[in-house]
């Protein structure tokens, strides 16, 4: 139950609704217990007429009609308040489900990139959907039935003892056996349901990755292999679910068996007591049979509720496991910190936690606002890492990154990222319209701004050729567009923000040289008063930069202007000559 204590703050939030629900439950149960008494009275009236204690048939009819009307009224009132009870508790459970999902999602957003490298998307999705749904069963039906059972027991058992103490003892004797048996079942259900949830996460992860990588699956013609792997996972999941279903199948037969035992005891013991005169009215036996059937389901729910609680606890443990993860990157500054764009790297080194690869080794450089810096180097030389550190997607392992002579850790993280336009290597677009993907960088952008930005990214003409133009809805990850179109839409999304810092991470690799030249000319005008970083494998992309850095194995091996570097022996000159000869060919 320790894991479920996380939900106490939500119970406090909705405490007034829960208190009203408790009052409604008590009223509903009180009216429900009136019915067996009235049925017993009706049987007594008929018995008295049979025994000639009442001779006037009109009195018998009058008594029965009155009781029938009272029973109907009590049932209607009980039904109304039962409806209100369910509305109160179940609605609160939906509110808490909503709050918990939002809490988990907001926490996911705060967690650092390392977290997402270590955890699979399918598992994250399963915890925010299936696990939260299990928890909702605890805060809704479990609490509702617990309150209902407790209230009914207090009212009914109290009344039964007052009219026939010995018969009450025999009547309720099988009920604890029922509760304990169902509790034992619930423990087995808990173990199996935990395994089922784990396999559901694996199944969700596998299918999510398959659908995301469907192009690779088809192009490598591994459909059958993937289907075989899915079938194996699915069969294992099916077996685990069948194990769970076999245990759950015992639930209702066991309940019906013990209900029958209780009814047999009422009829046998009650009948003997009626014959020997201990119980004077036959209606009491009828009342007890109805009471037994009223109590059976609530008693059974004790075990069922314990099963729900254990399943919810298992799910909440999984949820808490992620909620307890502390973001590596936190915003410790509350005041606004304007960003101009002067950037300094002082002896910066960085090692990735997940791979233990040192991407940068004692890097130092300065860039002034308004300057454009080009970064060149082999794959894995640390180019993208520099951009990630400027956006504070990671914190340095040693050294310091400064922006405007202030440590990046002492800047308001929201202000920093608002002032950065970032185009990643892998252009990611959302399953939304092209317009909304561009406006992602600036939600309140006008139509003219969207069009002008698209023209600067040289993608406007492509967009208007689509039948729905800017309203064209993209497939998952922007699959509707070509690689070059995705990159250019991503560039439009970055520059529409009009940020102080622009970071372009090899974002023209899928664009032809003519289009690249046009985009770069537009960016030259756009980035006049901005600090701009351009990462590329092409010399043509960065040749006009104010400064160029060449990286190799996390170190700066060359830096200078294009003309300085092509006249100096080294990697840059070799690459330039190679690409120049390829162009001529």
C-alpha positions as CSV (number, residue, x, y, z in Angstrom):
1,X,0.0,0.0,0.0
2,X,3.0,2.3,0.3
3,X,3.1,2.9,-3.4
4,X,-0.6,3.9,-3.5
5,X,0.1,6.6,-0.9
6,X,1.1,8.7,-3.8
7,X,-2.6,9.1,-4.6
8,X,-3.4,10.7,-1.2
9,X,-3.0,14.2,-2.6
10,X,-5.8,13.5,-5.0
11,X,-8.1,12.1,-2.3
12,X,-7.5,15.4,-0.4
13,X,-8.2,17.4,-3.6
14,X,-11.6,15.7,-4.1
15,X,-12.4,15.2,-0.4
16,X,-15.8,17.0,-0.5
17,X,-17.0,14.9,-3.4
18,X,-15.9,11.7,-1.5
19,X,-17.7,12.8,1.7
20,X,-20.9,13.4,-0.2
21,X,-20.4,10.0,-1.8
22,X,-20.2,8.4,1.7
23,X,-23.4,10.1,2.8
24,X,-25.2,9.0,-0.3
25,X,-24.0,5.4,0.2
26,X,-25.3,5.3,3.7
27,X,-28.7,6.6,2.6
28,X,-28.9,4.1,-0.3
29,X,-28.0,1.1,2.0
30,X,-30.5,2.1,4.7
31,X,-33.3,2.2,2.2
32,X,-32.1,-1.1,0.7
33,X,-32.4,-2.8,4.1
34,X,-36.0,-1.7,4.5
35,X,-37.1,-4.0,1.7
36,X,-36.3,-7.4,3.4
37,X,-38.2,-6.2,6.5
38,X,-41.2,-5.2,4.5
39,X,-41.1,-8.6,2.7
40,X,-40.9,-10.4,6.0
41,X,-43.9,-8.3,7.3
42,X,-45.9,-9.3,4.2
43,X,-45.1,-13.0,4.8
44,X,-46.2,-12.6,8.5
45,X,-49.5,-11.0,7.4
46,X,-50.2,-14.0,5.1
47,X,-49.1,-16.4,7.9
48,X,-51.5,-14.7,10.3
49,X,-54.3,-15.0,7.9
50,X,-53.6,-18.7,7.4
51,X,-53.4,-19.2,11.2
52,X,-56.8,-17.4,11.5
53,X,-55.1,-14.6,13.6
54,X,-56.5,-12.2,11.0
55,X,-60.0,-13.1,9.6
56,X,-60.8,-10.1,7.5
57,X,-59.3,-10.6,4.0
58,X,-59.7,-6.8,3.4
59,X,-57.1,-6.2,6.1
60,X,-54.7,-8.7,4.5
61,X,-55.1,-7.1,1.1
62,X,-54.7,-3.6,2.6
63,X,-51.6,-4.7,4.5
64,X,-50.0,-6.3,1.4
65,X,-50.8,-3.4,-0.9
66,X,-49.3,-0.9,1.7
67,X,-46.1,-3.1,2.0
68,X,-45.9,-3.4,-1.8
69,X,-46.1,0.4,-2.2
70,X,-43.5,0.9,0.5
71,X,-41.2,-1.7,-1.1
72,X,-41.5,0.0,-4.5
73,X,-40.8,3.4,-2.9
74,X,-37.8,2.1,-0.9
75,X,-36.4,0.3,-4.0
76,X,-36.8,3.5,-6.1
77,X,-35.1,5.7,-3.5
78,X,-32.3,3.1,-3.0
79,X,-31.8,2.8,-6.8
80,X,-31.7,6.6,-7.1
81,X,-29.1,7.0,-4.4
82,X,-27.1,4.0,-5.7
83,X,-27.0,5.7,-9.1
84,X,-25.8,8.9,-7.3
85,X,-23.2,6.9,-5.4
86,X,-21.8,5.4,-8.6
87,X,-21.8,8.8,-10.2
88,X,-19.9,10.3,-7.3
89,X,-17.2,7.7,-6.8
90,X,-16.7,6.8,-10.5
91,X,-16.6,10.4,-11.6
92,X,-14.0,11.1,-8.9
93,X,-12.0,8.1,-10.2
94,X,-12.1,9.6,-13.7
95,X,-10.9,13.0,-12.4
96,X,-8.0,11.3,-10.6
97,X,-7.2,9.3,-13.7
98,X,-7.1,12.5,-15.7
99,X,-4.9,14.2,-13.1
100,X,-2.5,11.2,-12.8
101,X,-2.1,10.9,-16.6
102,X,-1.3,14.6,-16.8
103,X,1.2,14.3,-13.9
104,X,2.9,11.4,-15.7
105,X,3.0,13.1,-19.0
106,X,4.3,16.4,-17.6
107,X,7.0,14.4,-15.8
108,X,7.9,12.6,-19.0
109,X,8.4,16.0,-20.6
110,X,10.7,17.2,-17.9
111,X,12.9,14.1,-18.0
112,X,16.3,14.4,-19.8
113,X,17.3,12.7,-23.1
114,X,19.2,10.0,-21.3
115,X,15.9,8.7,-19.8
116,X,14.5,8.2,-23.3
117,X,17.7,6.5,-24.5
118,X,17.3,4.0,-21.6
119,X,13.5,3.3,-21.9
120,X,11.4,2.2,-24.8
121,X,8.5,4.2,-26.1
122,X,6.0,1.3,-25.9
123,X,6.7,0.8,-22.2
124,X,6.3,4.6,-21.5
125,X,2.9,4.4,-23.3
126,X,1.8,1.3,-21.4
127,X,2.5,3.0,-18.0
128,X,0.5,6.1,-18.9
129,X,-2.4,4.1,-20.3
130,X,-2.8,0.5,-18.9
131,X,-1.1,1.1,-15.5
132,X,-3.1,4.3,-14.9
133,X,-6.3,2.5,-15.8
134,X,-5.5,-0.2,-13.2
135,X,-4.9,2.6,-10.6
136,X,-8.3,4.1,-11.5
137,X,-10.0,0.9,-10.6
138,X,-8.6,1.4,-7.1
139,X,-9.7,5.0,-6.7
140,X,-13.1,4.3,-8.2
141,X,-14.8,0.8,-7.9
142,X,-12.5,-0.4,-5.1
143,X,-13.2,2.5,-2.8
144,X,-16.9,2.6,-3.8
145,X,-17.4,-1.1,-3.0
146,X,-15.4,-0.9,0.2
147,X,-17.6,2.0,1.5
148,X,-20.7,0.1,0.3
149,X,-19.7,-3.1,2.0
150,X,-18.8,-1.5,5.3
151,X,-22.0,0.5,5.4
152,X,-24.2,-2.5,4.5
153,X,-22.5,-4.7,7.1
154,X,-23.0,-2.2,9.9
155,X,-26.7,-1.7,9.1
156,X,-27.6,-5.3,8.1
157,X,-25.6,-7.3,10.7
158,X,-26.8,-4.9,13.4
159,X,-30.4,-5.4,12.5
160,X,-30.0,-9.2,12.1
161,X,-28.4,-9.6,15.5
162,X,-31.3,-7.5,17.1
163,X,-33.9,-10.0,15.8
164,X,-32.2,-13.4,15.8
165,X,-28.6,-13.5,17.2
166,X,-28.1,-17.3,16.9
167,X,-29.4,-17.5,13.3
168,X,-27.2,-14.5,12.4
169,X,-24.1,-16.4,13.6
170,X,-24.9,-19.4,11.5
171,X,-25.9,-17.2,8.5
172,X,-22.7,-15.3,8.3
173,X,-20.4,-18.3,9.1
174,X,-19.7,-19.1,5.5
175,X,-19.1,-15.4,4.6
176,X,-15.6,-15.1,6.1
177,X,-14.6,-18.3,4.2
178,X,-15.8,-16.7,1.0
179,X,-13.8,-13.5,1.7
180,X,-10.6,-15.4,2.6
181,X,-11.0,-17.8,-0.4
182,X,-11.4,-14.8,-2.8
183,X,-8.4,-13.1,-1.1
184,X,-6.3,-16.1,-1.8
185,X,-7.5,-16.0,-5.4
186,X,-6.7,-12.3,-5.6
187,X,-3.1,-13.0,-4.6
188,X,-2.8,-15.4,-7.4
189,X,-4.5,-13.0,-9.7
190,X,-2.1,-10.2,-8.6
191,X,1.0,-12.3,-9.5
192,X,-0.4,-13.3,-12.9
193,X,-1.7,-9.8,-13.7
194,X,1.7,-8.3,-13.0
195,X,3.3,-10.7,-15.5
196,X,0.5,-9.9,-18.0
197,X,1.2,-6.2,-17.7
198,X,4.9,-6.7,-18.3
199,X,4.2,-8.7,-21.4
200,X,1.7,-6.1,-22.6
201,X,4.5,-3.6,-22.3
202,X,6.8,-5.8,-24.4
203,X,4.0,-6.4,-27.0
204,X,3.2,-2.6,-27.2
205,X,6.9,-1.8,-27.6
206,X,7.4,-4.4,-30.3
207,X,4.4,-3.3,-32.4
208,X,5.2,0.4,-32.0
209,X,8.8,-0.1,-33.2
210,X,7.6,-2.3,-36.1
211,X,5.1,0.3,-37.3
212,X,7.6,3.2,-36.9
213,X,10.2,1.2,-38.9
214,X,7.7,-0.3,-41.4
215,X,9.8,1.1,-44.4
216,X,12.9,-0.8,-43.2
217,X,10.8,-4.0,-42.6
218,X,9.4,-3.9,-46.1
219,X,12.6,-2.8,-47.9
220,X,14.6,-5.6,-46.2
221,X,11.8,-8.1,-46.9
222,X,11.7,-9.3,-43.3
223,X,7.9,-9.3,-42.9
224,X,7.9,-13.0,-42.1
225,X,10.7,-12.8,-39.6
226,X,8.9,-9.9,-37.8
227,X,5.6,-11.7,-38.0
228,X,7.3,-14.8,-36.4
229,X,8.7,-12.7,-33.6
230,X,5.3,-11.0,-33.0
231,X,3.6,-14.4,-33.0
232,X,6.0,-15.7,-30.4
233,X,5.5,-12.7,-28.2
234,X,1.7,-12.8,-28.8
235,X,1.5,-16.5,-27.9
236,X,3.5,-16.0,-24.7
237,X,1.2,-13.1,-23.8
238,X,-1.8,-15.3,-24.6
239,X,-0.5,-18.1,-22.3
240,X,0.0,-15.6,-19.5
241,X,-3.5,-14.2,-20.0
242,X,-5.0,-17.7,-20.0
243,X,-3.2,-18.5,-16.7
244,X,-4.8,-15.3,-15.3
245,X,-8.2,-16.2,-16.8
246,X,-8.2,-19.7,-15.2
247,X,-7.7,-18.3,-11.8
248,X,-10.3,-15.6,-12.4
249,X,-12.8,-18.2,-13.6
250,X,-13.0,-19.7,-10.0
251,X,-14.3,-16.4,-8.7
252,X,-18.0,-16.6,-9.4
253,X,-18.5,-20.4,-9.0
254,X,-16.9,-20.1,-5.5
255,X,-19.2,-17.2,-4.7
256,X,-22.3,-19.0,-5.9
257,X,-21.3,-22.1,-3.9
258,X,-20.9,-20.2,-0.6
259,X,-24.1,-18.3,-1.2
260,X,-25.9,-21.6,-1.5
261,X,-24.3,-22.8,1.7
262,X,-25.5,-19.7,3.6
263,X,-29.0,-20.1,2.2
264,X,-29.1,-23.8,3.2
265,X,-28.0,-22.9,6.7
266,X,-30.7,-20.2,7.0
267,X,-33.4,-22.5,5.8
268,X,-32.2,-25.5,8.0
269,X,-31.3,-23.7,11.2
270,X,-34.1,-21.1,10.8
271,X,-36.6,-23.8,10.0
272,X,-35.6,-25.8,13.2
273,X,-35.9,-22.6,15.3
274,X,-39.3,-21.8,13.8
275,X,-40.5,-25.3,14.6
276,X,-39.3,-25.2,18.2
277,X,-40.6,-21.7,18.7
278,X,-37.3,-19.9,19.1
279,X,-38.3,-17.8,16.0
280,X,-42.0,-16.9,16.2
281,X,-42.5,-15.4,12.8
282,X,-41.9,-17.1,9.4
283,X,-41.1,-13.8,7.9
284,X,-37.8,-13.6,9.8
285,X,-36.5,-16.6,7.8
286,X,-37.5,-14.9,4.5
287,X,-35.8,-11.7,5.7
288,X,-32.6,-13.6,6.5
289,X,-32.5,-15.3,3.1
290,X,-32.8,-11.8,1.4
291,X,-30.2,-10.4,3.8
292,X,-27.8,-13.3,3.0
293,X,-28.1,-12.6,-0.7
294,X,-27.6,-8.9,-0.1
295,X,-24.5,-9.5,1.9
296,X,-22.9,-12.1,-0.3
297,X,-21.8,-9.8,-3.1
298,X,-20.4,-7.2,-0.7
299,X,-18.4,-9.9,1.1
300,X,-17.2,-11.3,-2.2
301,X,-16.0,-7.8,-3.1
302,X,-13.7,-7.8,-0.1
303,X,-11.6,-10.3,-2.0
304,X,-12.2,-8.7,-5.3
305,X,-11.3,-5.3,-4.0
306,X,-8.1,-6.7,-2.5
307,X,-7.3,-8.1,-6.0
308,X,-7.9,-4.6,-7.5
309,X,-5.8,-3.0,-4.8
310,X,-2.9,-5.4,-5.5
311,X,-3.1,-4.9,-9.2
312,X,-3.3,-1.1,-8.7
313,X,-0.3,-1.2,-6.3
314,X,1.7,-3.2,-8.9
315,X,0.8,-0.6,-11.5
316,X,1.5,2.3,-9.2
317,X,4.9,0.9,-8.4
318,X,5.7,1.0,-12.1
319,X,4.3,4.5,-12.4
320,X,6.3,5.7,-9.3
321,X,9.4,4.1,-10.8
322,X,9.4,6.8,-13.5
323,X,7.9,9.6,-11.3
324,X,10.8,9.1,-8.9
325,X,13.3,9.7,-11.8
326,X,14.8,13.1,-11.3
327,X,15.4,15.3,-14.4
328,X,19.1,15.8,-15.0
329,X,18.5,19.2,-16.5
330,X,16.5,21.5,-14.2
331,X,15.5,25.1,-14.3
332,X,16.8,26.7,-11.1
333,X,16.4,30.3,-12.2
334,X,13.0,32.0,-11.7
335,X,13.8,35.5,-13.1
336,X,13.8,36.2,-16.8
337,X,17.3,36.2,-18.5
338,X,17.4,37.9,-21.9
339,X,19.6,36.1,-24.4
340,X,21.8,38.1,-26.7
341,X,23.9,35.2,-28.2
342,X,27.6,35.5,-27.3
343,X,28.7,32.0,-26.7
344,X,31.9,30.7,-25.0
345,X,33.0,27.1,-24.5
346,X,35.7,26.9,-21.8
347,X,37.6,23.6,-21.6
348,X,34.4,21.6,-22.2
349,X,34.4,17.9,-22.1
350,X,31.4,15.6,-22.4
351,X,30.8,11.9,-21.9
352,X,27.5,10.1,-22.8
353,X,26.2,8.2,-19.8
354,X,24.5,5.4,-21.8
355,X,27.6,4.6,-24.0
356,X,30.4,6.0,-21.9
357,X,31.7,7.6,-25.1
358,X,33.6,10.9,-24.6
359,X,32.3,13.0,-27.4
360,X,34.1,16.3,-26.6
361,X,37.6,16.6,-25.1
362,X,38.7,20.0,-23.6
363,X,37.0,22.1,-26.3
364,X,37.4,25.9,-26.1
365,X,36.1,28.6,-28.5
366,X,34.2,31.9,-28.6
367,X,31.4,33.1,-30.9
368,X,30.0,36.6,-30.8
369,X,26.5,37.6,-31.5
370,X,25.8,38.0,-35.2
371,X,28.6,35.6,-36.2
372,X,28.1,32.3,-38.1
373,X,30.3,29.4,-37.2
374,X,30.6,26.3,-39.4
375,X,31.5,22.9,-37.8
376,X,32.9,20.1,-40.0
377,X,34.2,16.7,-39.1
378,X,33.9,13.0,-39.5
379,X,30.9,11.1,-38.1
380,X,31.1,10.8,-34.3
381,X,33.6,13.7,-34.0
382,X,31.3,15.6,-31.6
383,X,29.6,18.1,-33.9
384,X,26.0,17.5,-32.8
385,X,27.1,17.3,-29.2
386,X,28.2,21.0,-29.3
387,X,24.7,22.0,-30.4
388,X,23.0,19.8,-27.8
389,X,25.1,21.5,-25.1
390,X,24.1,25.0,-26.3
391,X,20.5,24.0,-26.1
392,X,21.2,22.5,-22.7
393,X,19.8,19.2,-23.7
394,X,22.8,17.8,-21.7
395,X,25.1,19.4,-19.1
396,X,28.8,19.3,-19.6
397,X,30.9,16.7,-17.8
398,X,33.6,19.2,-17.1
399,X,34.4,22.8,-18.1
400,X,31.7,25.4,-18.7
401,X,29.4,26.8,-21.4
402,X,28.7,30.5,-21.1
403,X,26.1,32.6,-22.9
404,X,26.4,36.3,-22.6
405,X,29.2,35.9,-20.0
406,X,26.8,33.8,-17.8
407,X,27.1,30.1,-17.1
408,X,24.4,28.4,-19.1
409,X,23.2,26.7,-15.8
410,X,22.4,30.2,-14.4
411,X,20.1,31.1,-17.3
412,X,16.4,30.6,-17.2
413,X,16.0,27.4,-19.2
414,X,12.7,28.6,-20.7
415,X,14.2,31.8,-21.9
416,X,17.2,30.0,-23.3
417,X,15.2,27.5,-25.4
418,X,12.7,30.2,-26.5
419,X,15.7,32.0,-28.0
420,X,17.0,29.0,-29.9
421,X,15.9,27.8,-33.3
422,X,17.1,24.2,-33.6
423,X,17.0,22.0,-36.7
424,X,18.1,18.5,-35.8
425,X,19.9,16.0,-38.0
426,X,16.8,13.8,-38.1
427,X,14.0,16.2,-39.2
428,X,11.0,15.2,-37.0
429,X,7.6,16.4,-38.1
430,X,4.3,15.8,-36.2
431,X,1.2,14.1,-37.7
432,X,-0.5,17.5,-38.2
433,X,-0.9,20.0,-41.0
434,X,2.2,21.5,-42.6
435,X,1.0,24.9,-41.4
436,X,0.9,23.8,-37.8
437,X,4.2,22.1,-38.1
438,X,5.8,25.4,-39.1
439,X,3.8,27.3,-36.5
440,X,5.1,24.9,-33.9
441,X,8.0,27.4,-33.6
442,X,5.6,30.3,-33.1
443,X,2.0,29.4,-32.3
444,X,0.7,32.9,-32.9
445,X,2.4,33.3,-36.3
446,X,0.3,35.0,-39.0
447,X,-0.4,33.3,-42.4
448,X,2.0,35.9,-44.1
449,X,4.8,34.9,-41.6
450,X,4.2,31.2,-42.4
451,X,4.4,31.8,-46.1
452,X,7.4,34.2,-45.9
453,X,9.3,31.7,-43.7
454,X,8.5,28.9,-46.1
455,X,9.8,30.9,-49.0
456,X,13.1,31.6,-47.1
457,X,13.4,27.8,-46.5
458,X,12.6,27.3,-50.3
459,X,9.7,24.9,-49.6
460,X,6.7,27.2,-50.4
461,X,6.4,26.1,-54.0
462,X,6.5,22.4,-53.0
463,X,3.7,23.0,-50.4
464,X,1.3,24.9,-52.7
465,X,1.7,22.0,-55.2
466,X,-0.1,19.7,-52.7
467,X,-3.8,19.5,-53.2
468,X,-4.5,20.9,-49.7
469,X,-1.5,23.2,-49.7
470,X,-0.5,24.2,-46.1
471,X,-3.5,22.3,-44.8
472,X,-2.0,19.0,-45.9
473,X,-1.9,16.6,-43.0
474,X,1.4,14.7,-42.7
475,X,1.8,11.1,-41.8
476,X,3.7,9.9,-38.8
477,X,7.1,11.6,-38.5
478,X,6.3,13.6,-41.6
479,X,6.4,10.5,-43.9
480,X,4.2,12.3,-46.5
481,X,7.2,14.5,-47.4
482,X,10.5,13.6,-49.0
483,X,13.7,13.9,-47.0
484,X,14.6,17.3,-48.4
485,X,11.1,18.7,-47.9
486,X,11.1,17.5,-44.3
487,X,14.4,19.3,-43.7
488,X,13.2,22.5,-45.3
489,X,9.9,22.5,-43.3
490,X,12.1,22.0,-40.2
491,X,14.2,25.0,-41.2
492,X,11.0,27.1,-41.6
493,X,9.9,26.0,-38.2
494,X,13.2,27.1,-36.6
495,X,13.5,30.5,-38.3
496,X,9.8,31.6,-37.8
497,X,10.7,32.0,-34.1
498,X,13.1,34.8,-35.0
499,X,15.5,33.5,-32.2
500,X,18.8,34.9,-31.1
501,X,20.6,31.6,-31.7
502,X,20.2,29.4,-34.8
503,X,21.4,25.8,-34.7
504,X,21.5,23.8,-38.0
505,X,22.6,20.2,-37.6
506,X,23.5,18.9,-41.0
507,X,20.0,19.9,-42.1
508,X,20.7,20.4,-45.8
509,X,22.1,16.9,-46.4
510,X,19.0,15.8,-48.4
511,X,18.8,19.0,-50.5
512,X,20.4,19.5,-53.9
513,X,23.3,22.0,-54.3
514,X,21.2,24.6,-56.1
515,X,18.4,24.6,-53.5
516,X,21.1,24.6,-50.8
517,X,22.7,27.7,-52.3
518,X,19.4,29.5,-52.3
519,X,18.6,28.6,-48.7
520,X,22.0,29.6,-47.5
521,X,21.7,33.0,-49.3
522,X,18.3,33.5,-47.5
523,X,19.8,32.4,-44.2
524,X,22.7,34.9,-44.6
525,X,20.1,37.8,-44.6
526,X,18.0,36.2,-41.8
527,X,21.0,35.5,-39.5
528,X,22.6,39.0,-39.6
529,X,22.0,39.7,-36.0
530,X,21.9,36.1,-34.8
531,X,24.5,33.7,-33.6
532,X,24.4,30.8,-36.1
533,X,25.9,27.3,-35.9
534,X,25.9,25.2,-39.1
535,X,27.0,21.6,-38.9
536,X,27.7,19.9,-42.2
537,X,29.7,17.4,-44.1
538,X,29.9,19.7,-47.2
539,X,32.4,22.5,-47.5
540,X,29.9,24.4,-49.8
541,X,27.4,24.6,-46.9
542,X,29.8,26.4,-44.4
543,X,32.3,28.2,-46.7
544,X,30.7,31.6,-46.0
545,X,30.8,31.2,-42.2
546,X,32.8,33.8,-40.2
547,X,34.7,31.0,-38.6
548,X,35.0,27.3,-39.3
549,X,36.0,24.5,-36.8
550,X,37.1,21.1,-37.8
551,X,36.6,18.4,-35.2
552,X,38.1,14.9,-35.0
553,X,37.5,12.5,-32.1
554,X,36.1,15.3,-29.9
555,X,39.0,17.8,-30.4
556,X,39.3,20.9,-32.5
557,X,42.1,20.1,-35.1
558,X,41.6,23.1,-37.3
559,X,39.9,26.5,-37.2
560,X,39.8,29.6,-39.3
561,X,38.0,31.1,-42.3
562,X,37.3,29.1,-45.5
563,X,40.2,30.9,-47.3
564,X,42.6,30.3,-44.5
565,X,41.8,26.6,-44.3
566,X,41.9,25.7,-48.0
567,X,45.4,27.1,-48.1
568,X,46.5,25.1,-45.2
569,X,47.3,21.3,-45.4
570,X,44.9,19.2,-43.4
571,X,41.5,17.6,-43.3
572,X,39.6,20.7,-44.6
573,X,41.8,21.2,-47.6
574,X,41.6,17.5,-48.5
575,X,37.8,17.5,-48.1
576,X,37.5,20.6,-50.2
577,X,39.7,19.3,-53.0
578,X,37.8,16.0,-53.0
579,X,34.4,17.6,-53.1
580,X,35.6,20.0,-55.8
581,X,36.7,17.2,-58.0
582,X,33.5,15.3,-57.4
583,X,31.5,18.4,-58.4
584,X,33.6,18.7,-61.6
585,X,32.9,15.1,-62.5
